[in-house]
Amino acid sequence: MSKLQFKNKWILVTGASSGLGEEMARQLAFQHQANLILLARRKEKLEELKAELEKEAKVSVKVISADLANLEDVDRAIDEVLKNGQLYGAILNAGVTYFGRHSELPWDEFQNMLQINVISVVRITNRLVDFFETTGNEGGILLVSSMAAILPVPYQSAYSGTKAFILTFASTLAHEIKNPRFSLTVYTPGGIATEMTAGEKFSDLRSWLVPVGEAARDGIYAFRNRKSLYIPGFLNKMGSVLMNLLPKKIITRKMSGIYYKALLKSEALNIKP
Ligand SMILES: NC(=O)c1ccc[n+]([C@@H]2O[C@H](COP(=O)([O-])OP(=O)(O)OC[C@H]3O[C@@H](n4cnc5c(N)ncnc54)[C@H](OP(=O)(O)O)[C@@H]3O)[C@@H](O)[C@H]2O)c1
């Protein structure tokens, strides 16, 4: 299968108002001359990015303000994205986390995370896969999972679970696709310096975070080259190999120690989540 060619093609990016999504949108516009459909809740941030990309990168940009925790919004957004039949690709990147003891995660917050990280992703993927299967058009979808799907992270238990779902869902669904011109890619970045990890709770883990530009470049590389699973960087790749070689318990216990220490430190400083 030849590489995806983004020039003058329409690509949906969810979670484009900050972090990885915003940076992938920028790189797709400036380096690949892609036209973009930017989706998130914060409309003003999306409008600012649209103005910048249209002016500086000379691409066309549409904005969709939608709350992916709300299924009606999700369906409205998909209708909008598919309405002119020109979609070439989608980066399903929007996501939220919770760092802390699972026993202290409010049920509403858990359901919200499930809606955004899992349910909206499956809902959008279903409709987009159907579009590409029915039309036979060329294109692809990139699903943003996390290394937390491969190296389970205690104190981010529910988040790790949502990301593991995405990894399994994407890598298995890819085998059901019949359109030879369509690819499904799952990307598992490690820690990235974004709004998600900007809080003081993550201060003890900050040395692990990669710059968002690097994480975006890796994601676009995986998407463009139609990788089925892409684990970026030597350390993440090693972690994944060790996870298959050593008993899972040993690695998860090690991760638990690191994250518990970070949590206790932030609690000692009386830092709010
Ligand atoms: N940061 C990391 O260390 C890391 C590591 C591995 C994987 N990831 C994954 O990378 C992806 C991007 O994360 P990030 O680090 O870039 O986080 P971020 O800076 O917090 O960005 C999250 C994006 O998701 C959007 N979003 C959140 N809730 C939403 C909702 N209800 N409806 C619509 N959009 C919503 C946000 O937009 P609005 O607030 O404007 O709606 C924002 O654009 C996530 O899937 C995350 O799990 C992150």
The ligand as a Gaussian input file, in Angstrom:
#p B3LYP/6-31G(d) Opt

LIG

0 1
 N        0.122000      13.842000      27.417000
 C        0.551000      12.596000      27.539000
 O        1.467000      12.291000      28.333000
 C       -0.031000      11.501000      26.682000
 C        0.641000      10.283000      26.608000
 C        0.109000       9.268000      25.828000
 C       -1.061000       9.468000      25.144000
 N       -1.705000      10.663000      25.231000
 C       -2.960000      10.802000      24.515000
 O       -2.829000      11.854000      23.569000
 C       -4.112000      12.431000      23.334000
 C       -4.012000      13.946000      23.412000
 O       -3.665000      14.288000      24.740000
 P       -2.850000      15.614000      25.098000
 O       -1.734000      15.197000      25.952000
 O       -2.618000      16.409000      23.887000
 O       -3.931000      16.308000      26.050000
 P       -4.491000      17.795000      26.106000
 O       -3.462000      18.798000      25.797000
 O       -5.212000      17.863000      27.411000
 O       -5.552000      17.813000      24.906000
 C       -6.727000      17.072000      24.964000
 C       -7.609000      17.480000      23.811000
 O       -8.813000      16.708000      23.895000
 C       -9.925000      17.587000      23.815000
 N      -11.043000      17.114000      24.617000
 C      -11.043000      16.785000      25.930000
 N      -12.294000      16.500000      26.343000
 C      -13.090000      16.647000      25.247000
 C      -14.481000      16.520000      25.027000
 N      -15.318000      16.195000      26.007000
 N      -14.958000      16.752000      23.783000
 C      -14.133000      17.129000      22.770000
 N      -12.808000      17.260000      22.919000
 C      -12.298000      17.033000      24.151000
 C       -9.417000      18.909000      24.390000
 O      -10.177000      19.988000      23.838000
 P      -11.266000      20.863000      24.629000
 O      -10.839000      20.931000      26.056000
 O      -11.230000      22.184000      23.916000
 O      -12.545000      20.142000      24.395000
 C       -8.000000      18.943000      23.848000
 O       -7.991000      19.487000      22.560000
 C       -5.061000      11.814000      24.360000
 O       -5.818000      10.796000      23.759000
 C       -4.120000      11.223000      25.388000
 O       -4.693000      10.141000      26.074000
 C       -1.217000      11.690000      25.980000

